Amino acid sequence: MIRSGRHLLGVAAGVLLAACASAPLHYYTLVAPADEPAGGLVAPADESAGGLVAPTTSAPSLPFELLPVGVPAQVDQPQLVVREGGQGVALLGSERWIAPLGDEVRSALSADLARELHSADVSGLPGNDKPLLRIKLDVRRFDSAPGSYALIEAAWSVRLLHGTRPATLACTSRVNEAVGPGYPALVQGHQRAIARLAAQIASAARALGEGQAPACPPG
C-alpha cells in the first residue's frame, strides 16, 4: 500500500508538472503599433469642409536623447505583476513582457516622444555641439489592476544642451487609465498612460527648445 501511495503521488506530481509546462506563454509589449496613434488615441477630425481632413503637421523639434528608464524592483520581472485585493500581488507565470520592463517603457516612450515632437531619438549616436534635448524618466509606481486601472507615477526631467540658453525642467507625473477585463486591455491601458506621459514631457521639451519658460503639468 505504501508503495502504491507513493506511486500515485508521483504520478499526480508528474501530471501537475506536465500541465504547468504545457500552459501557453503570452508575451506583451508596451510599444503601440506603428500604424496607430500612440496608446490608441485618435486625433479629432476636422469637419469644417464637410468631411474628414488629415491633421496638420507641426514643424520638427530638436532631436532628443532618452536615457535608460528606471522601474521599481517590485515590478522589474519578466512576468506581469498585478494587484490582488488591497495588499496582495500576483506574479503571472504565463503572461510576460517581451523585454525587460525598463526597456519596454523606454522603447514605448521613445516612440511616443518621436511622434509628439516630430523628431528623432539620437541616443547612442555620436555627439556633437548642436542643440539637443536630454530626457530622463524614473518610474516610481507601475501598478496593474486587471479590469480596473493601469497607473504610472514617474519623475522626469528635460534638459536643453548646447543651446544659447541651456535650461532644465524637473517634474513628476501621475497618470491613471481605466481598463477593461483581460490582460491585453491592461497592457493597452499602460500604453495609453505612457502616451499621456509622453505628451506632457513633449510639451515641456518644445517650450525649452523654443526658449520659453516651461511649466510642470498640474497635479
N, C-alpha and C positions, 0 to 999 in steps of 0.2 A: 504493500500500500504506500509506504514511504517513497519507494522508487517511482510508483505511478504518479503520486502527487507532485514530486519534483519534476517529473517528465511533463506533466500538464502545465506546471508553472513556466517551464522552459519554453513550451510551445506557445503559451499565451504571450510571453515576453517577446518571442520572435515575431508573432503576428503583429503585436503593437509596434515594434520597431519597423517592420516592413510597411505598416500603414503610414507611419510618420515619414519614412524615407520616400514613399510614393506621393506624398502631398505635393501638389504643383506649386512652384515658386512664381510669384508675381513681382515684377520689377517696375519701379516708377521713377519718373524724372520730374524735376521742378521746372525744367525748361519748356516753355509753351511752344506749340507748333509754329514753325516759321511762317506758315501761310495764314495765321490768325493773329488778331491783335493780342497784345500781352495780356495774359490772365483771362482771355476770353472776353475782354471788354470790347464793345462795339462803338465806333465813333458815331456821333449823331449825324443824321443825314440832313442835307440842305435841300428843302423842298420849295425854295423860293421860285424856281423855274418850272415847277410842276412835276419834278422828277428828282431822282437821286443824283447828287453831284459829289464827285470824289473830293475828299478833304484837301485843303491846300497844304503844301509842304513848306515848313519853316526853313530858314537858312541854316546851314550846318554850324554846329557849335565847335568849340575847341576839342581836340582829341582828349581822351581821358585814360587814366591808369587806375584800374581797380585792384587794390591789394588783396591778398588772401583773406578770406572771411572766417572769423572765429565763431564757433557754436558751443552751446553748453555741453559739458561732458555727459549729462544725463541722456541726451538725445543723439549724441555722436556715435551712433550704432549703425551697422548695415541694415538692421530691421527697423520698421516703423515702430515708434514708441508712442502709445496712445493713452489717454486718460481713461480711467475706470472708476466711476463714482467720484467722491470728494478728494480722496488722497491716493488712491491706487493708480498704478500704471501697468501696462502690459507691453511686453516685447513680442511683436508679431513675427513668428518664425518664418512664415511663408510669404509675408508682404515686405519687400525690401527696396531700398534705394539702389539705383543702377551704379552710383558712385558715392564716395563718402559725402555725408550731408553738407559739410562746409564747402566742398567743391560744387555740389549741386546748387546751393544757394548762390555761390559766386557766379556760376555759369548763367543761371536764370537772371540774376541782377545785371550782369554784363549785357546780355541780350536786350533786356528791357531798357537799360540806360542808352544803349546804342540807338534803339528805336525812338526814345524820348528826345535825345539830344541830336539826332540825325548826324551822329559822329561815330568814331571807332574807338574800341578799346585797344590801346597800343601797349598793354602790359607785355613785358618780355622782349620788346623791340629795342634796338639801340637808341640810347638817349641823345638828345640834342638840346640846344638852348632856346628852342621855340616854346611859346606858352603852352602849358599843359595843366589839366585838372587831375589832381590825385584824390581818389576817393577811397575811404576806409570804412568798413562795416563790421561791427561786432554784435552778433545776435545774443541777447541775454535771456530771452524766453522763446521757445518754439513749441507751442502747445497744440496738440492734436486731439480733438474730441469728436470721433465719428458721429455723424448725424446731428452735430451741434455747432462746432466752431473750429476755425483754424486761426491761431493767434501768433503774431510775431512782435516781440519788443526788441528794439535794437538801438545801439548808439552808433552814430555815423559822423563822419567829417568830410568836408570838401576843402581842398587847398589848391589855390592857384599858384603854379610855379612858373618862374621865368617871365612873368608879366611885368608891365610897367609899375604896377602896384600890387605885389604879392599879398594875398589875404587868405584867411582860413575861417571857416564856419563849422562849429561842432554842435550837434543836436541829438535828441532822442526821439524815437517814434514808436507808437503803439498802434498796430493795425490788426483789426479783428474782422474776420469774414465768416458769415453764417454758411454752413454746408449741409447738404442733404445726406441721406444714408449711403453707406458704402465707402470703401477706401479710395476709389477713383475720384469721387466727389470731394473727399478730404484733401487729396493732393491738388485738385483743381482750386480748392479754396486757398491753399498755400501759394499757388501760382498767382492768384488774384492779389493776395496780400503782398507778395514781392513786387508785383506790378505797381500797386499803390505806393509802396515804399520807394520804388524807382522814380515815380513821378514827383515825389517830394524832394528827393535828392537832386533830380534833374532841374527842378525849379531853382534851387539854391545854386547849382552849378552854372546855370545860364546867367543868373544875376552876377555872380563873381566874374564870369568871363566877359560880361559887358561893362564891368567897372561899377556896378551898382552895389548897394548895401543889402545883402540878402537877410532873410529872417527865418528862424526855425518854424516848422509847421505848428499850428495851435494844438494843444492837448498833448 
